[in-house]
Amino acid sequence: MKFVLATANPGKIREMREILPEFGIDFVTRKDIGINAEIEETGTTFHENALLKANAICALSGLPAIADDSGLIVQALGDEPGVYTSTFGGIGLSDSDRCRYLLQKLKSAEQRNAKFVCTIVCVFPDGDVISAQGECRGRIADTPAGSGGFGYDPVFIADGFSKTMAELSPEEKNKASHRGAALRKFALLFRERGML
């Protein structure tokens, strides 16, 4: 069975390319099949946004569509940025700008606990839906470090590590990450249904 990834985010595509094949999930990207549609994320939860994207790409492609919605939740900021992670600080900022904005907001915070959350949703042409969620708990670093990963990886230190996510190897990151956790649960649901 062939799937299409609903995301257009290069960082997410790269991580899914690293993780999904180990579960025997065969997929193409939106770009591979010529879908350039802009999908507005109007949901108030990660699940709602992932479902919006998966439904739209499934309808356009006729293939089962796998969508991801994920973000950073920072306790000292009242669980911001949450579903607004990609626009935190304003539209058009770079990943580095967003990291600087986050660190500025936390400048006087004593407590820096945070977590990454990822929801994976697959919508099938017959209307069936499978979803899974993963988390990666940790804390926000005092300063950015590392050049790997994307997004807030340079300022996030996962529990059990002394380095930021951007300093980890891809293998280390995928084992610890919220996306890796969600995809492992997702693959297990597929196996239980006899799809893998």
Secondary structure, 3 states (H helix, E strand, C coil): CEEEECCCCHHHHHHHHHHHHHHCCEEEECHHHCCCCCCCCCCCCHHHHHHHHHHHHHHHHCCCEEEEEEEEEEHHHCCEEHHHHHHCCCCCCCHHHHHHHHHHHCCCCCCCEEEEEEEEEEECCCCCEEEEEEEEEEEECCCCCCCCCCCCHHHEEECCCCCCHHHCCHHHHHHHCHHHHHHHHHHHHHHHCCCC
